[in-house]
Amino acid sequence: MSGAEALGDRGAAERGSRPAQNGQGGMGVDSARLLEEARRYIPGGVNSPVRSFGAVGTTPPFIARGRGSRLWDVEGREYVDFVGSWGPLILGHAHPRVVAAVREAADLGTSFGAPTPGEVALARRLVQALPAVEMIRLVNSGTEATMSALRLARACTGRERVVKFAGCYHGHVDQLLVQAGSGALTLGVPDSPGVPAAVAAQTAVLPYNDLVALEECLHLEGERVAAVILEPVAGNMGVVPPRPGYLEGVRRLTREYGVLLIYDEVITGFRVGPQGAQGLFAQDPDLTCLGKIIGGGLPVGAYGGRREIMEQVSPAGPVYQAGTLSGNPLAVAAGLATLEELAGPEPYARLEEMTARLTAALAEAAREAGAGVRINRQGSMFTLFFTDGEVADLAGAQTADRERFARYFRAMLGRGIYLPPSQFEANFVSLAHTEEDLERTWEAARASFREL
């Protein structure tokens, strides 16, 4: 099947790539000048490192607005967006139901620092959806969620050491910023100055998808390990699905050594399925960390798990954790509206079908051009690695040619396709993407591969 046929296109093979269309929302300013000004006030001119576009050798477009699957920058250029605010926007930008929910909530007040009915409704929705979660605490970010889950695990076990996996990023928590993925990997900073050596020494880093390494580690140090934390589908060294039997093996070993198992589902929660990765793979971690989709594009995080563990959190128990904006009414409203739109199997079936067709078409376009790429996918998230080899762990991901990716990225951006500006990040398909978007992306990729 040709790429055009895979996308259900009529005659796309005869049409060339289209330039980005002009859109409304430009502000009469220039992205390069905005970046120059931003650098006077903000470190590097951005509020999160990967936004700098340093790894792809170009200037980031400053975004003026988004709607559906499209973005428009301040100069009026239009893009098909496969970043989706790094995963939360599974419904697309400015979804009417989400916008209406946020407006209604804002009319009632933006923050109270007090319990609200909405946070109870969101907590109930999350507990009902996720098989391994019996109680949950809302926080403000994925980093807060993982930080809090680690503290809770150490308190419950009386142990201090943590096991993580190379290339898995769990936020900028001191104990977890060791061989991290995401922006730290892209920028070549696997850990960070300012992390005390004594804190980093409490973390063992193992290769992902390697049960033998985990078994050897726990055999030697299991009595000192409080928790094993992992992304059940890695998304921060690029998308790396678990090998068959890997998650089952991790669960067996952690139980054997009395170690708590933490799933970081900040990306995969409600992205790979209506019950997250734990439902998709029929797994039962002790603790689960969430973020992104459960806030519908607003800042949010959560951690939850078995009742006897979560009841150790203050004020029910002695493990302290607090947050002025936790359970913020706007984030809760956006999250509830998003989850309601995702109810039932139909949205995920559509995402699976669209993403499978798109990645098949991209793979064929790469083969036609002799580009030498490997596409990893799980549900509606995927990464195109510029390598011929298997990518099942960080070592495999690092065989990718970053310079070729950067050239591909710039070529796609010039054709109006907005991709993650890093070889080691996930692309996200949303329910707002259309057949026209998929066709346009395939056409742009076909032309871009030929230029490499």
JONOR-V319594 format. One record per pair of residues at least 24 apart in sequence whose C-alpha atoms are under 6 Angstrom apart, sorted by the first residue. I is the first residue (numbers start at 1). J is the second residue. If there is no record, write none. Layout:
i:j
I:J
I:J
This chain:
i:j
3:361
6:357
7:357
17:443
17:444
19:415
20:78
20:415
20:416
21:78
22:76
22:77
22:78
23:76
23:78
24:76
25:64
26:74
26:75
26:76
27:74
31:61
31:62
50:183
53:421
56:406
66:93
67:93
67:94
68:92
68:93
68:432
69:432
69:433
79:416
79:417
79:418
80:417
80:418
81:418
82:419
82:427
82:428
83:419
83:420
83:427
83:428
88:292
88:293
88:296
88:297
89:297
90:430
91:430
91:431
91:432
92:430
92:432
98:334
98:337
101:333
102:330
102:333
102:334
105:330
111:328
113:324
119:327
129:275
130:275
132:284
133:304
133:305
133:306
134:305
134:306
134:307
135:304
135:305
135:307
136:303
136:304
137:302
137:303
138:301
138:302
138:326
138:327
139:301
139:302
139:326
140:299
140:300
140:301
140:326
141:300
141:301
142:291
142:301
143:171
145:289
145:301
145:302
145:303
153:226
154:226
157:226
159:224
159:225
159:226
160:226
161:202
161:203
161:224
161:225
161:226
162:203
162:225
162:226
162:227
162:228
163:203
163:204
163:205
163:228
164:205
164:229
165:205
165:206
165:207
165:208
166:205
166:206
166:207
167:237
167:394
168:236
169:236
175:199
175:200
181:236
181:237
182:236
208:393
222:257
226:259
227:259
227:260
227:261
228:261
229:262
229:263
230:263
230:264
231:263
231:264
235:426
236:425
237:424
238:383
238:424
238:425
238:426
239:376
239:382
239:383
239:426
240:392
260:286
261:285
261:286
262:287
262:288
263:288
264:288
264:289
265:289
265:290
266:290
266:291
272:379
294:335
295:331
295:334
295:335
296:334
296:335
296:338
298:331
351:380
352:379
352:380
355:380
365:446
369:449
369:450
380:428
380:429
381:426
381:427
381:428
382:426
382:427
383:426
383:427
411:448
